[in-house]
Amino acid sequence: MRTITTLALAGVLFAGACAEKSTDIAAAYVSPMQYQSYSCSQLRAEAQRVSTRAAQISGVQDAKAENDAAMAAVSFFLFWPAMFLIDGDSGTASEIARLKGEVDALEAVNIQKNCGIVFQS
């Protein structure tokens, strides 16, 4: 009974070390002030650049999340010391949070300046 409880607790602890899906990462605050001097065309170009980078890094993050989940499941049932090899978020999660914050800031300035840029989730 103790062994099962210990293994379950270890599984919960290591599952918390797994990478999050990109959709589960909250946006970091980015001040819209840095975009106040941008024209509507500059806002549109910057929004496109940030969105492209966010899509790229989200793909990397989602692949990490899937890989970590699979590794955790296999490790838990077959070879628990392999759980120590789970990578976690590393730097991609913080970059996704920052990029989501930049999109929020760009959208706020877009609304303020009535540029009419349509932001899609």
Biopython code that builds the backbone (N, CA, C, O; Angstrom):
import numpy as np
from Bio.PDB.StructureBuilder import StructureBuilder

atoms = [
    (1, "MET", "N", (0.831, -1.198, 0.000)),
    (1, "MET", "CA", (0.000, 0.000, 0.000)),
    (1, "MET", "C", (0.872, 1.257, 0.000)),
    (1, "MET", "O", (0.601, 2.219, -0.718)),
    (2, "ARG", "N", (1.915, 1.226, 0.815)),
    (2, "ARG", "CA", (2.817, 2.382, 0.871)),
    (2, "ARG", "C", (3.522, 2.628, -0.450)),
    (2, "ARG", "O", (3.715, 3.774, -0.856)),
    (3, "THR", "N", (3.904, 1.556, -1.115)),
    (3, "THR", "CA", (4.601, 1.672, -2.391)),
    (3, "THR", "C", (3.695, 2.317, -3.437)),
    (3, "THR", "O", (4.134, 3.172, -4.207)),
    (4, "ILE", "N", (2.447, 1.910, -3.460)),
    (4, "ILE", "CA", (1.506, 2.476, -4.431)),
    (4, "ILE", "C", (1.300, 3.964, -4.157)),
    (4, "ILE", "O", (1.263, 4.774, -5.084)),
    (5, "THR", "N", (1.167, 4.312, -2.893)),
    (5, "THR", "CA", (0.989, 5.719, -2.528)),
    (5, "THR", "C", (2.219, 6.538, -2.906)),
    (5, "THR", "O", (2.094, 7.650, -3.421)),
    (6, "THR", "N", (3.396, 5.994, -2.653)),
    (6, "THR", "CA", (4.640, 6.684, -2.989)),
    (6, "THR", "C", (4.764, 6.876, -4.496)),
    (6, "THR", "O", (5.131, 7.956, -4.960)),
    (7, "LEU", "N", (4.460, 5.837, -5.253)),
    (7, "LEU", "CA", (4.541, 5.945, -6.715)),
    (7, "LEU", "C", (3.508, 6.934, -7.262)),
    (7, "LEU", "O", (3.798, 7.693, -8.187)),
    (8, "ALA", "N", (2.317, 6.923, -6.692)),
    (8, "ALA", "CA", (1.287, 7.876, -7.138)),
    (8, "ALA", "C", (1.709, 9.307, -6.855)),
    (8, "ALA", "O", (1.525, 10.191, -7.692)),
    (9, "LEU", "N", (2.275, 9.534, -5.674)),
    (9, "LEU", "CA", (2.753, 10.874, -5.326)),
    (9, "LEU", "C", (3.879, 11.309, -6.243)),
    (9, "LEU", "O", (3.912, 12.457, -6.685)),
    (10, "ALA", "N", (4.805, 10.398, -6.535)),
    (10, "ALA", "CA", (5.914, 10.717, -7.451)),
    (10, "ALA", "C", (5.374, 11.043, -8.838)),
    (10, "ALA", "O", (5.864, 11.955, -9.503)),
    (11, "GLY", "N", (4.358, 10.290, -9.273)),
    (11, "GLY", "CA", (3.763, 10.550, -10.577)),
    (11, "GLY", "C", (3.134, 11.919, -10.658)),
    (11, "GLY", "O", (3.275, 12.609, -11.667)),
    (12, "VAL", "N", (2.446, 12.321, -9.618)),
    (12, "VAL", "CA", (1.825, 13.650, -9.576)),
    (12, "VAL", "C", (2.888, 14.736, -9.604)),
    (12, "VAL", "O", (2.739, 15.732, -10.312)),
    (13, "LEU", "N", (3.951, 14.556, -8.846)),
    (13, "LEU", "CA", (5.022, 15.555, -8.808)),
    (13, "LEU", "C", (5.704, 15.699, -10.155)),
    (13, "LEU", "O", (5.978, 16.816, -10.592)),
    (14, "PHE", "N", (5.983, 14.582, -10.821)),
    (14, "PHE", "CA", (6.654, 14.655, -12.106)),
    (14, "PHE", "C", (5.718, 15.110, -13.217)),
    (14, "PHE", "O", (6.164, 15.726, -14.185)),
    (15, "ALA", "N", (4.440, 14.818, -13.093)),
    (15, "ALA", "CA", (3.473, 15.301, -14.090)),
    (15, "ALA", "C", (3.424, 16.823, -14.081)),
    (15, "ALA", "O", (3.182, 17.440, -15.118)),
    (16, "GLY", "N", (3.649, 17.426, -12.939)),
    (16, "GLY", "CA", (3.685, 18.881, -12.836)),
    (16, "GLY", "C", (4.889, 19.483, -13.535)),
    (16, "GLY", "O", (4.898, 20.674, -13.847)),
    (17, "ALA", "N", (5.903, 18.672, -13.782)),
    (17, "ALA", "CA", (7.103, 19.152, -14.464)),
    (17, "ALA", "C", (6.964, 19.093, -15.977)),
    (17, "ALA", "O", (7.839, 19.572, -16.698)),
    (18, "CYS", "N", (5.882, 18.515, -16.462)),
    (18, "CYS", "CA", (5.674, 18.399, -17.901)),
    (18, "CYS", "C", (5.379, 19.770, -18.509)),
    (18, "CYS", "O", (4.882, 20.676, -17.839)),
    (19, "ALA", "N", (5.696, 19.892, -19.780)),
    (19, "ALA", "CA", (5.430, 21.134, -20.495)),
    (19, "ALA", "C", (3.927, 21.344, -20.648)),
    (19, "ALA", "O", (3.176, 20.386, -20.834)),
    (20, "GLU", "N", (3.495, 22.599, -20.569)),
    (20, "GLU", "CA", (2.094, 22.953, -20.764)),
    (20, "GLU", "C", (1.797, 23.087, -22.251)),
    (20, "GLU", "O", (2.696, 23.368, -23.044)),
    (21, "LYS", "N", (0.540, 22.888, -22.630)),
    (21, "LYS", "CA", (0.128, 23.182, -23.998)),
    (21, "LYS", "C", (0.151, 24.689, -24.173)),
    (21, "LYS", "O", (-0.053, 25.429, -23.211)),
    (22, "SER", "N", (0.393, 25.144, -25.374)),
    (22, "SER", "CA", (0.497, 26.585, -25.633)),
    (22, "SER", "C", (-0.802, 27.316, -25.305)),
    (22, "SER", "O", (-0.771, 28.477, -24.896)),
    (23, "THR", "N", (-1.935, 26.654, -25.478)),
    (23, "THR", "CA", (-3.221, 27.294, -25.197)),
    (23, "THR", "C", (-3.454, 27.498, -23.705)),
    (23, "THR", "O", (-4.285, 28.319, -23.317)),
    (24, "ASP", "N", (-2.728, 26.758, -22.864)),
    (24, "ASP", "CA", (-2.884, 26.864, -21.414)),
    (24, "ASP", "C", (-1.974, 27.924, -20.790)),
    (24, "ASP", "O", (-2.058, 28.178, -19.589)),
    (25, "ILE", "N", (-1.115, 28.538, -21.587)),
    (25, "ILE", "CA", (-0.174, 29.534, -21.087)),
    (25, "ILE", "C", (-0.831, 30.908, -21.135)),
    (25, "ILE", "O", (-1.319, 31.341, -22.178)),
    (26, "ALA", "N", (-0.836, 31.579, -20.001)),
    (26, "ALA", "CA", (-1.451, 32.905, -19.906)),
    (26, "ALA", "C", (-0.524, 33.968, -20.496)),
    (26, "ALA", "O", (0.699, 33.828, -20.483)),
    (27, "ALA", "N", (-1.126, 35.013, -21.002)),
    (27, "ALA", "CA", (-0.365, 36.133, -21.567)),
    (27, "ALA", "C", (0.331, 36.910, -20.454)),
    (27, "ALA", "O", (-0.240, 37.131, -19.386)),
    (28, "ALA", "N", (1.554, 37.316, -20.713)),
    (28, "ALA", "CA", (2.274, 38.212, -19.807)),
    (28, "ALA", "C", (1.883, 39.646, -20.167)),
    (28, "ALA", "O", (1.554, 39.937, -21.317)),
    (29, "TYR", "N", (1.921, 40.528, -19.188)),
    (29, "TYR", "CA", (1.565, 41.911, -19.469)),
    (29, "TYR", "C", (2.668, 42.574, -20.297)),
    (29, "TYR", "O", (3.849, 42.509, -19.955)),
    (30, "VAL", "N", (2.262, 43.200, -21.369)),
    (30, "VAL", "CA", (3.147, 44.011, -22.204)),
    (30, "VAL", "C", (2.453, 45.352, -22.370)),
    (30, "VAL", "O", (1.287, 45.410, -22.760)),
    (31, "SER", "N", (3.162, 46.419, -22.079)),
    (31, "SER", "CA", (2.569, 47.750, -22.151)),
    (31, "SER", "C", (2.283, 48.146, -23.598)),
    (31, "SER", "O", (3.145, 48.000, -24.464)),
    (32, "PRO", "N", (1.086, 48.643, -23.859)),
    (32, "PRO", "CA", (0.756, 49.119, -25.196)),
    (32, "PRO", "C", (1.506, 50.405, -25.568)),
    (32, "PRO", "O", (1.549, 50.790, -26.736)),
    (33, "MET", "N", (2.086, 51.052, -24.580)),
    (33, "MET", "CA", (2.798, 52.313, -24.832)),
    (33, "MET", "C", (3.889, 52.178, -25.886)),
    (33, "MET", "O", (4.149, 53.125, -26.629)),
    (34, "GLN", "N", (4.526, 51.023, -25.960)),
    (34, "GLN", "CA", (5.612, 50.857, -26.934)),
    (34, "GLN", "C", (5.121, 50.893, -28.378)),
    (34, "GLN", "O", (5.919, 51.063, -29.300)),
    (35, "TYR", "N", (3.809, 50.734, -28.579)),
    (35, "TYR", "CA", (3.240, 50.747, -29.924)),
    (35, "TYR", "C", (2.458, 52.022, -30.233)),
    (35, "TYR", "O", (1.885, 52.138, -31.316)),
    (36, "GLN", "N", (2.422, 52.965, -29.322)),
    (36, "GLN", "CA", (1.632, 54.181, -29.508)),
    (36, "GLN", "C", (2.070, 54.998, -30.727)),
    (36, "GLN", "O", (1.237, 55.625, -31.383)),
    (37, "SER", "N", (3.352, 54.993, -31.030)),
    (37, "SER", "CA", (3.845, 55.813, -32.143)),
    (37, "SER", "C", (3.718, 55.105, -33.501)),
    (37, "SER", "O", (4.035, 55.694, -34.534)),
    (38, "TYR", "N", (3.262, 53.865, -33.504)),
    (38, "TYR", "CA", (3.137, 53.109, -34.744)),
    (38, "TYR", "C", (1.933, 53.597, -35.554)),
    (38, "TYR", "O", (0.889, 53.942, -35.001)),
    (39, "SER", "N", (2.105, 53.615, -36.861)),
    (39, "SER", "CA", (0.965, 53.878, -37.750)),
    (39, "SER", "C", (0.164, 52.581, -37.884)),
    (39, "SER", "O", (0.601, 51.521, -37.436)),
    (40, "CYS", "N", (-0.991, 52.677, -38.494)),
    (40, "CYS", "CA", (-1.820, 51.478, -38.668)),
    (40, "CYS", "C", (-1.103, 50.414, -39.503)),
    (40, "CYS", "O", (-1.194, 49.225, -39.197)),
    (41, "SER", "N", (-0.404, 50.824, -40.537)),
    (41, "SER", "CA", (0.319, 49.847, -41.367)),
    (41, "SER", "C", (1.472, 49.219, -40.580)),
    (41, "SER", "O", (1.754, 48.031, -40.739)),
    (42, "GLN", "N", (2.135, 50.005, -39.736)),
    (42, "GLN", "CA", (3.200, 49.453, -38.892)),
    (42, "GLN", "C", (2.617, 48.485, -37.856)),
    (42, "GLN", "O", (3.213, 47.447, -37.569)),
    (43, "LEU", "N", (1.447, 48.827, -37.296)),
    (43, "LEU", "CA", (0.780, 47.921, -36.362)),
    (43, "LEU", "C", (0.421, 46.607, -37.042)),
    (43, "LEU", "O", (0.595, 45.532, -36.468)),
    (44, "ARG", "N", (-0.076, 46.701, -38.259)),
    (44, "ARG", "CA", (-0.456, 45.505, -39.011)),
    (44, "ARG", "C", (0.769, 44.627, -39.274)),
    (44, "ARG", "O", (0.703, 43.408, -39.114)),
    (45, "ALA", "N", (1.864, 45.229, -39.668)),
    (45, "ALA", "CA", (3.086, 44.469, -39.935)),
    (45, "ALA", "C", (3.632, 43.824, -38.648)),
    (45, "ALA", "O", (4.058, 42.669, -38.655)),
    (46, "GLU", "N", (3.613, 44.574, -37.569)),
    (46, "GLU", "CA", (4.106, 44.045, -36.286)),
    (46, "GLU", "C", (3.199, 42.927, -35.776)),
    (46, "GLU", "O", (3.684, 41.928, -35.244)),
    (47, "ALA", "N", (1.904, 43.087, -35.934)),
    (47, "ALA", "CA", (0.965, 42.038, -35.528)),
    (47, "ALA", "C", (1.208, 40.765, -36.336)),
    (47, "ALA", "O", (1.139, 39.662, -35.794)),
    (48, "GLN", "N", (1.486, 40.914, -37.604)),
    (48, "GLN", "CA", (1.772, 39.751, -38.461)),
    (48, "GLN", "C", (3.063, 39.066, -38.013)),
    (48, "GLN", "O", (3.125, 37.838, -37.949)),
    (49, "ARG", "N", (4.086, 39.852, -37.705)),
    (49, "ARG", "CA", (5.368, 39.289, -37.270)),
    (49, "ARG", "C", (5.209, 38.542, -35.950)),
    (49, "ARG", "O", (5.695, 37.421, -35.804)),
    (50, "VAL", "N", (4.531, 39.161, -34.997)),
    (50, "VAL", "CA", (4.340, 38.548, -33.679)),
    (50, "VAL", "C", (3.481, 37.293, -33.810)),
    (50, "VAL", "O", (3.776, 36.282, -33.174)),
    (51, "SER", "N", (2.434, 37.339, -34.615)),
    (51, "SER", "CA", (1.554, 36.183, -34.800)),
    (51, "SER", "C", (2.290, 35.010, -35.444)),
    (51, "SER", "O", (2.094, 33.857, -35.058)),
    (52, "THR", "N", (3.126, 35.310, -36.415)),
    (52, "THR", "CA", (3.905, 34.261, -37.074)),
    (52, "THR", "C", (4.847, 33.590, -36.091)),
    (52, "THR", "O", (4.938, 32.363, -36.043)),
    (53, "ARG", "N", (5.547, 34.397, -35.307)),
    (53, "ARG", "CA", (6.472, 33.838, -34.314)),
    (53, "ARG", "C", (5.716, 33.046, -33.245)),
    (53, "ARG", "O", (6.175, 31.988, -32.815)),
    (54, "ALA", "N", (4.574, 33.551, -32.823)),
    (54, "ALA", "CA", (3.769, 32.855, -31.815)),
    (54, "ALA", "C", (3.304, 31.498, -32.344)),
    (54, "ALA", "O", (3.299, 30.514, -31.604)),
    (55, "ALA", "N", (2.918, 31.439, -33.603)),
    (55, "ALA", "CA", (2.490, 30.173, -34.197)),
    (55, "ALA", "C", (3.648, 29.182, -34.253)),
    (55, "ALA", "O", (3.471, 27.997, -33.971)),
    (56, "GLN", "N", (4.834, 29.670, -34.617)),
    (56, "GLN", "CA", (6.011, 28.802, -34.678)),
    (56, "GLN", "C", (6.348, 28.229, -33.311)),
    (56, "GLN", "O", (6.502, 27.017, -33.158)),
    (57, "ILE", "N", (6.461, 29.101, -32.321)),
    (57, "ILE", "CA", (6.883, 28.667, -30.987)),
    (57, "ILE", "C", (5.780, 27.862, -30.306)),
    (57, "ILE", "O", (6.079, 27.010, -29.469)),
    (58, "SER", "N", (4.520, 28.107, -30.639)),
    (58, "SER", "CA", (3.415, 27.315, -30.089)),
    (58, "SER", "C", (3.494, 25.873, -30.576)),
    (58, "SER", "O", (3.214, 24.938, -29.825)),
    (59, "GLY", "N", (3.873, 25.703, -31.828)),
    (59, "GLY", "CA", (4.058, 24.348, -32.361)),
    (59, "GLY", "C", (5.150, 23.599, -31.620)),
    (59, "GLY", "O", (5.003, 22.415, -31.317)),
    (60, "VAL", "N", (6.238, 24.282, -31.330)),
    (60, "VAL", "CA", (7.336, 23.682, -30.567)),
    (60, "VAL", "C", (6.858, 23.314, -29.160)),
    (60, "VAL", "O", (7.133, 22.219, -28.669)),
    (61, "GLN", "N", (6.138, 24.240, -28.518)),
    (61, "GLN", "CA", (5.652, 24.009, -27.158)),
    (61, "GLN", "C", (4.665, 22.842, -27.108)),
    (61, "GLN", "O", (4.739, 22.004, -26.209)),
    (62, "ASP", "N", (3.746, 22.787, -28.069)),
    (62, "ASP", "CA", (2.762, 21.707, -28.087)),
    (62, "ASP", "C", (3.433, 20.352, -28.317)),
    (62, "ASP", "O", (3.019, 19.346, -27.741)),
    (63, "ALA", "N", (4.461, 20.328, -29.153)),
    (63, "ALA", "CA", (5.204, 19.084, -29.368)),
    (63, "ALA", "C", (5.904, 18.649, -28.078)),
    (63, "ALA", "O", (5.933, 17.463, -27.750)),
    (64, "LYS", "N", (6.467, 19.620, -27.350)),
    (64, "LYS", "CA", (7.099, 19.304, -26.067)),
    (64, "LYS", "C", (6.082, 18.757, -25.082)),
    (64, "LYS", "O", (6.364, 17.798, -24.364)),
    (65, "ALA", "N", (4.897, 19.362, -25.041)),
    (65, "ALA", "CA", (3.853, 18.920, -24.119)),
    (65, "ALA", "C", (3.430, 17.486, -24.427)),
    (65, "ALA", "O", (3.277, 16.670, -23.518)),
    (66, "GLU", "N", (3.243, 17.184, -25.701)),
    (66, "GLU", "CA", (2.856, 15.825, -26.088)),
    (66, "GLU", "C", (3.963, 14.828, -25.764)),
    (66, "GLU", "O", (3.693, 13.738, -25.259)),
    (67, "ASN", "N", (5.195, 15.197, -26.052)),
    (67, "ASN", "CA", (6.329, 14.320, -25.784)),
    (67, "ASN", "C", (6.481, 14.063, -24.281)),
    (67, "ASN", "O", (6.706, 12.930, -23.855)),
    (68, "ASP", "N", (6.355, 15.125, -23.488)),
    (68, "ASP", "CA", (6.479, 14.976, -22.035)),
    (68, "ASP", "C", (5.362, 14.112, -21.463)),
    (68, "ASP", "O", (5.600, 13.301, -20.568)),
    (69, "ALA", "N", (4.150, 14.281, -21.971)),
    (69, "ALA", "CA", (3.020, 13.485, -21.483)),
    (69, "ALA", "C", (3.231, 12.008, -21.806)),
    (69, "ALA", "O", (2.977, 11.137, -20.974)),
    (70, "ALA", "N", (3.696, 11.739, -23.018)),
    (70, "ALA", "CA", (3.958, 10.347, -23.404)),
    (70, "ALA", "C", (5.089, 9.763, -22.567)),
    (70, "ALA", "O", (5.000, 8.627, -22.102)),
    (71, "MET", "N", (6.144, 10.535, -22.376)),
    (71, "MET", "CA", (7.291, 10.077, -21.587)),
    (71, "MET", "C", (6.874, 9.816, -20.136)),
    (71, "MET", "O", (7.312, 8.840, -19.526)),
    (72, "ALA", "N", (6.036, 10.683, -19.596)),
    (72, "ALA", "CA", (5.578, 10.507, -18.215)),
    (72, "ALA", "C", (4.754, 9.239, -18.078)),
    (72, "ALA", "O", (4.928, 8.489, -17.117)),
    (73, "ALA", "N", (3.865, 8.991, -19.020)),
    (73, "ALA", "CA", (3.023, 7.801, -18.958)),
    (73, "ALA", "C", (3.856, 6.531, -19.068)),
    (73, "ALA", "O", (3.682, 5.597, -18.284)),
    (74, "VAL", "N", (4.751, 6.499, -20.033)),
    (74, "VAL", "CA", (5.602, 5.325, -20.221)),
    (74, "VAL", "C", (6.523, 5.143, -19.022)),
    (74, "VAL", "O", (6.693, 4.027, -18.530)),
    (75, "SER", "N", (7.108, 6.219, -18.558)),
    (75, "SER", "CA", (8.036, 6.144, -17.427)),
    (75, "SER", "C", (7.343, 5.663, -16.171)),
    (75, "SER", "O", (7.888, 4.853, -15.421)),
    (76, "PHE", "N", (6.150, 6.159, -15.944)),
    (76, "PHE", "CA", (5.437, 5.805, -14.718)),
    (76, "PHE", "C", (5.154, 4.304, -14.653)),
    (76, "PHE", "O", (5.270, 3.693, -13.591)),
    (77, "PHE", "N", (4.786, 3.717, -15.784)),
    (77, "PHE", "CA", (4.415, 2.309, -15.777)),
    (77, "PHE", "C", (5.573, 1.361, -16.068)),
    (77, "PHE", "O", (5.561, 0.227, -15.588)),
    (78, "LEU", "N", (6.555, 1.783, -16.825)),
    (78, "LEU", "CA", (7.618, 0.869, -17.215)),
    (78, "LEU", "C", (8.944, 1.099, -16.489)),
    (78, "LEU", "O", (9.562, 0.157, -15.992)),
    (79, "PHE", "N", (9.368, 2.343, -16.436)),
    (79, "PHE", "CA", (10.704, 2.607, -15.888)),
    (79, "PHE", "C", (10.698, 3.986, -15.258)),
    (79, "PHE", "O", (11.077, 4.961, -15.906)),
    (80, "TRP", "N", (10.274, 4.087, -13.996)),
    (80, "TRP", "CA", (10.065, 5.374, -13.349)),
    (80, "TRP", "C", (11.292, 6.273, -13.292)),
    (80, "TRP", "O", (11.113, 7.491, -13.297)),
    (81, "PRO", "N", (12.549, 5.761, -13.237)),
    (81, "PRO", "CA", (13.684, 6.707, -13.228)),
    (81, "PRO", "C", (13.778, 7.560, -14.500)),
    (81, "PRO", "O", (14.420, 8.610, -14.495)),
    (82, "ALA", "N", (13.148, 7.117, -15.572)),
    (82, "ALA", "CA", (13.152, 7.907, -16.813)),
    (82, "ALA", "C", (12.367, 9.196, -16.665)),
    (82, "ALA", "O", (12.488, 10.090, -17.503)),
    (83, "MET", "N", (11.559, 9.309, -15.610)),
    (83, "MET", "CA", (10.813, 10.545, -15.367)),
    (83, "MET", "C", (11.749, 11.735, -15.155)),
    (83, "MET", "O", (11.365, 12.882, -15.381)),
    (84, "PHE", "N", (12.959, 11.459, -14.727)),
    (84, "PHE", "CA", (13.929, 12.533, -14.518)),
    (84, "PHE", "C", (14.392, 13.144, -15.832)),
    (84, "PHE", "O", (15.017, 14.205, -15.837)),
    (85, "LEU", "N", (14.091, 12.485, -16.943)),
    (85, "LEU", "CA", (14.492, 12.991, -18.262)),
    (85, "LEU", "C", (13.455, 13.915, -18.884)),
    (85, "LEU", "O", (13.688, 14.475, -19.954)),
    (86, "ILE", "N", (12.308, 14.079, -18.222)),
    (86, "ILE", "CA", (11.267, 14.961, -18.754)),
    (86, "ILE", "C", (11.771, 16.396, -18.729)),
    (86, "ILE", "O", (12.232, 16.890, -17.700)),
    (87, "ASP", "N", (11.676, 17.057, -19.878)),
    (87, "ASP", "CA", (12.286, 18.378, -20.076)),
    (87, "ASP", "C", (11.487, 19.527, -19.481)),
    (87, "ASP", "O", (12.081, 20.441, -18.909)),
    (88, "GLY", "N", (10.183, 19.516, -19.591)),
    (88, "GLY", "CA", (9.378, 20.636, -19.100)),
    (88, "GLY", "C", (9.321, 21.764, -20.109)),
    (88, "GLY", "O", (9.614, 21.574, -21.289)),
    (89, "ASP", "N", (8.939, 22.948, -19.633)),
    (89, "ASP", "CA", (8.701, 24.088, -20.516)),
    (89, "ASP", "C", (9.960, 24.730, -21.069)),
    (89, "ASP", "O", (9.947, 25.230, -22.194)),
    (90, "SER", "N", (11.030, 24.729, -20.322)),
    (90, "SER", "CA", (12.252, 25.471, -20.642)),
    (90, "SER", "C", (11.897, 26.920, -20.980)),
    (90, "SER", "O", (11.114, 27.529, -20.251)),
    (91, "GLY", "N", (12.429, 27.480, -22.029)),
    (91, "GLY", "CA", (12.210, 28.895, -22.315)),
    (91, "GLY", "C", (11.030, 29.200, -23.219)),
    (91, "GLY", "O", (10.639, 30.359, -23.357)),
    (92, "THR", "N", (10.463, 28.182, -23.831)),
    (92, "THR", "CA", (9.398, 28.446, -24.798)),
    (92, "THR", "C", (8.122, 28.967, -24.147)),
    (92, "THR", "O", (7.425, 29.795, -24.733)),
    (93, "ALA", "N", (7.812, 28.501, -22.959)),
    (93, "ALA", "CA", (6.582, 28.956, -22.293)),
    (93, "ALA", "C", (6.642, 30.450, -21.992)),
    (93, "ALA", "O", (5.655, 31.164, -22.173)),
    (94, "SER", "N", (7.786, 30.914, -21.539)),
    (94, "SER", "CA", (7.898, 32.347, -21.247)),
    (94, "SER", "C", (7.844, 33.182, -22.528)),
    (94, "SER", "O", (7.324, 34.298, -22.524)),
    (95, "GLU", "N", (8.380, 32.642, -23.617)),
    (95, "GLU", "CA", (8.304, 33.378, -24.884)),
    (95, "GLU", "C", (6.861, 33.434, -25.392)),
    (95, "GLU", "O", (6.424, 34.456, -25.920)),
    (96, "ILE", "N", (6.129, 32.335, -25.232)),
    (96, "ILE", "CA", (4.721, 32.328, -25.648)),
    (96, "ILE", "C", (3.928, 33.337, -24.817)),
    (96, "ILE", "O", (3.105, 34.075, -25.358)),
    (97, "ALA", "N", (4.171, 33.373, -23.511)),
    (97, "ALA", "CA", (3.468, 34.329, -22.642)),
    (97, "ALA", "C", (3.760, 35.757, -23.077)),
    (97, "ALA", "O", (2.857, 36.593, -23.117)),
    (98, "ARG", "N", (5.018, 36.038, -23.404)),
    (98, "ARG", "CA", (5.395, 37.387, -23.851)),
    (98, "ARG", "C", (4.730, 37.727, -25.180)),
    (98, "ARG", "O", (4.205, 38.828, -25.350)),
    (99, "LEU", "N", (4.752, 36.785, -26.123)),
    (99, "LEU", "CA", (4.152, 37.030, -27.437)),
    (99, "LEU", "C", (2.640, 37.238, -27.334)),
    (99, "LEU", "O", (2.080, 38.086, -28.029)),
    (100, "LYS", "N", (1.983, 36.469, -26.474)),
    (100, "LYS", "CA", (0.546, 36.684, -26.257)),
    (100, "LYS", "C", (0.300, 38.068, -25.668)),
    (100, "LYS", "O", (-0.684, 38.724, -26.012)),
    (101, "GLY", "N", (1.184, 38.512, -24.787)),
    (101, "GLY", "CA", (1.068, 39.857, -24.228)),
    (101, "GLY", "C", (1.266, 40.927, -25.280)),
    (101, "GLY", "O", (0.585, 41.953, -25.260)),
    (102, "GLU", "N", (2.198, 40.700, -26.206)),
    (102, "GLU", "CA", (2.416, 41.659, -27.289)),
    (102, "GLU", "C", (1.185, 41.747, -28.184)),
    (102, "GLU", "O", (0.803, 42.838, -28.608)),
    (103, "VAL", "N", (0.568, 40.612, -28.473)),
    (103, "VAL", "CA", (-0.651, 40.623, -29.290)),
    (103, "VAL", "C", (-1.740, 41.415, -28.583)),
    (103, "VAL", "O", (-2.445, 42.201, -29.216)),
    (104, "ASP", "N", (-1.884, 41.216, -27.277)),
    (104, "ASP", "CA", (-2.876, 41.977, -26.509)),
    (104, "ASP", "C", (-2.593, 43.478, -26.576)),
    (104, "ASP", "O", (-3.512, 44.282, -26.730)),
    (105, "ALA", "N", (-1.327, 43.846, -26.458)),
    (105, "ALA", "CA", (-0.955, 45.264, -26.512)),
    (105, "ALA", "C", (-1.227, 45.841, -27.904)),
    (105, "ALA", "O", (-1.751, 46.948, -28.032)),
    (106, "LEU", "N", (-0.871, 45.090, -28.937)),
    (106, "LEU", "CA", (-1.128, 45.543, -30.309)),
    (106, "LEU", "C", (-2.628, 45.694, -30.569)),
    (106, "LEU", "O", (-3.062, 46.633, -31.236)),
    (107, "GLU", "N", (-3.396, 44.774, -30.042)),
    (107, "GLU", "CA", (-4.846, 44.844, -30.222)),
    (107, "GLU", "C", (-5.428, 46.068, -29.514)),
    (107, "GLU", "O", (-6.339, 46.715, -30.030)),
    (108, "ALA", "N", (-4.898, 46.381, -28.331)),
    (108, "ALA", "CA", (-5.375, 47.556, -27.590)),
    (108, "ALA", "C", (-5.088, 48.839, -28.360)),
    (108, "ALA", "O", (-5.943, 49.721, -28.437)),
    (109, "VAL", "N", (-3.890, 48.948, -28.929)),
    (109, "VAL", "CA", (-3.536, 50.148, -29.700)),
    (109, "VAL", "C", (-4.347, 50.197, -30.992)),
    (109, "VAL", "O", (-4.757, 51.272, -31.430)),
    (110, "ASN", "N", (-4.577, 49.043, -31.599)),
    (110, "ASN", "CA", (-5.409, 48.959, -32.796)),
    (110, "ASN", "C", (-6.804, 49.517, -32.524)),
    (110, "ASN", "O", (-7.336, 50.287, -33.323)),
    (111, "ILE", "N", (-7.383, 49.133, -31.414)),
    (111, "ILE", "CA", (-8.721, 49.622, -31.048)),
    (111, "ILE", "C", (-8.684, 51.120, -30.782)),
    (111, "ILE", "O", (-9.567, 51.860, -31.217)),
    (112, "GLN", "N", (-7.661, 51.557, -30.068)),
    (112, "GLN", "CA", (-7.534, 52.976, -29.718)),
    (112, "GLN", "C", (-7.404, 53.855, -30.964)),
    (112, "GLN", "O", (-7.964, 54.950, -31.015)),
    (113, "LYS", "N", (-6.668, 53.374, -31.964)),
    (113, "LYS", "CA", (-6.424, 54.158, -33.174)),
    (113, "LYS", "C", (-7.435, 53.870, -34.288)),
    (113, "LYS", "O", (-7.349, 54.453, -35.369)),
    (114, "ASN", "N", (-8.387, 52.976, -34.031)),
    (114, "ASN", "CA", (-9.389, 52.617, -35.037)),
    (114, "ASN", "C", (-8.767, 52.152, -36.348)),
    (114, "ASN", "O", (-9.189, 52.576, -37.424)),
    (115, "CYS", "N", (-7.762, 51.278, -36.260)),
    (115, "CYS", "CA", (-7.081, 50.791, -37.462)),
    (115, "CYS", "C", (-7.878, 49.721, -38.198)),
    (115, "CYS", "O", (-7.688, 49.519, -39.397)),
    (116, "GLY", "N", (-8.755, 49.046, -37.497)),
    (116, "GLY", "CA", (-9.572, 48.036, -38.155)),
    (116, "GLY", "C", (-8.872, 46.723, -38.407)),
    (116, "GLY", "O", (-9.342, 45.926, -39.219)),
    (117, "ILE", "N", (-7.766, 46.473, -37.737)),
    (117, "ILE", "CA", (-7.073, 45.185, -37.881)),
    (117, "ILE", "C", (-7.889, 44.139, -37.135)),
    (117, "ILE", "O", (-8.290, 44.351, -35.990)),
    (118, "VAL", "N", (-8.133, 43.006, -37.793)),
    (118, "VAL", "CA", (-8.898, 41.926, -37.183)),
    (118, "VAL", "C", (-7.922, 40.908, -36.608)),
    (118, "VAL", "O", (-7.119, 40.323, -37.335)),
    (119, "PHE", "N", (-7.997, 40.705, -35.308)),
    (119, "PHE", "CA", (-7.157, 39.735, -34.621)),
    (119, "PHE", "C", (-7.957, 38.451, -34.430)),
    (119, "PHE", "O", (-9.088, 38.485, -33.946)),
    (120, "GLN", "N", (-7.373, 37.333, -34.807)),
    (120, "GLN", "CA", (-8.044, 36.045, -34.635)),
    (120, "GLN", "C", (-7.340, 35.277, -33.534)),
    (120, "GLN", "O", (-6.124, 35.380, -33.370)),
    (121, "SER", "N", (-8.108, 34.508, -32.783)),
    (121, "SER", "CA", (-7.537, 33.699, -31.704)),
    (121, "SER", "C", (-6.762, 32.534, -32.263)),
    (121, "SER", "O", (-6.208, 31.739, -31.504)),
]
sb = StructureBuilder()
sb.init_structure("model")
sb.init_model(0)
sb.init_chain("A")
sb.init_seg("    ")
for serial, (resi, resn, name, xyz) in enumerate(atoms, 1):
    if name == "N":
        sb.init_residue(resn, " ", resi, " ")
    sb.init_atom(name, np.array(xyz, "f"), 0.0, 1.0, " ", f" {name:<3s}", serial, name[0])
structure = sb.get_structure()
